[in-house]
């Protein structure tokens, strides 16, 4: 039979370790929390994290914690794989042009149904399940995001703009931040599907990164966090580049360090920083609690891009 005094002592040791660990984490987090106090942080949620229940739960916990800490989180989400799955079920053919889904009338109806319906409410439910008060909307609600059709895109080889017809695919033209101001002054957490509307009332499918960038710029957010399936920006040896200035990012694109799909993402990040957002961070969304790790710890959780060195 175990000695009760020994058991109590061991339990006390474990409690002390846990208490010290919590105190150390809190001591590290507090100064970082203060710099974001009453500031807006836009988080683009996407990738495999959306399909993983544990990661989605950890993400929801992070968002609720930010709101409870006096930070104003705005969530923008994607849903490419879920859209592709539904289109396949409905036997609707789907093609891509330079990474953009060609979207005809039947396709845009599916896009809106999946993004503004199923996925949006799943994220809202997850956040509410962690004690938050999330509300799901899309760019059409209260004319949050007026968009324009994409009619030309840069050729990947020559970078010369060329005319395209990819249907109901758009980019943000004007963001009405009034509705977002209402949320920031309340306990509500907006979860936004990247669906916009033209001045003529047409529904447009918008890339989630592009949509989140427009929201961050319009609200002059403190941070834009882009959750992806990669660690961040990697150097030629495959190691994470933790910090980038705009000049460094441009040089890495010129010398081939940054290639492929990361190029348009970095170009978008540069536009956001030039638009007044303090910094953009590309984060591996498959790391549990990556949002808190980035915002509330010194080492961060991805690649941060800003006009100056990280502070």
NORQUI-V776736 format. One record per backbone hydrogen bond with DSSP energy under -0.5 kcal/mol. NH is the residue of the N-H (numbers start at 1). CO is the residue of the C=O. Records with the same first field share a line. If there is no record, write none. Layout:
NH->CO ; CO
//
This chain:
7->3
8->4
9->5
10->6
11->7
12->8
13->9
14->10
15->11
16->12
17->13
18->14
19->15
20->16
21->17
22->18
23->19
24->20
25->21
26->22
27->23
28->24
29->25
30->26
31->27
32->28
33->29
34->30
35->31
36->32 ; 33
37->33 ; 34
38->70
39->36
41->72
42->223
43->74
44->42 ; 225
45->43 ; 76
46->44
49->46
50->47
51->48
52->49
53->51
56->52
57->53
58->54
59->55
60->56
61->57
62->58
63->59
64->60
65->61
66->62
67->63
68->64
69->65
70->67
71->66
72->39
73->71
74->41
75->190
76->43
77->192
78->45
83->79
84->80
85->81
86->82
87->83
88->84
89->85
90->86
91->88
92->87
93->91
97->100
100->97
102->95
103->166
104->102
108->104
109->105
110->106
111->107
112->108
113->109
114->110
115->111
116->112
117->112 ; 113
118->113
119->114
120->115
121->117
122->118
123->119
124->120
125->121
126->122
127->123
128->124
129->125
130->126 ; 127
131->128
132->127
135->189
137->191
139->193 ; 195
141->138
143->140
144->141
145->139
146->174
147->197
148->171
150->169
151->149
153->162
155->160
159->155
162->153
164->151
166->150
168->103
169->167
170->205
171->148
173->146
174->146
176->144 ; 174
177->175
179->176
181->177
182->178
183->179
184->180
185->181
186->183
189->133
190->188
191->135
192->75 ; 190
193->137
194->77
195->193
196->204
197->145
198->202
201->198
204->196
205->168
206->194
207->170
211->207
212->208
213->209
214->210
215->211
216->212
217->213
218->214
219->215
220->216 ; 217
221->216
222->40
223->40
224->279
225->42
226->224 ; 281
227->44 ; 225
228->283
235->239
238->235
241->233
242->240
244->304
246->306
249->245
250->246
251->247
252->248
253->249
254->250
255->251
257->252
258->252
259->257
262->259
263->260
264->260
265->261
266->262
267->263
268->264
269->265
270->266
271->267
272->268
273->269
274->270
275->271
276->273
277->272
278->221
279->222
280->305
281->224
282->303
283->226 ; 281
284->231 ; 301
285->228 ; 283
287->284
288->286
290->287
293->289
294->290
295->291
296->292
297->293
300->293
303->282
304->242 ; 302
305->280
306->244
//
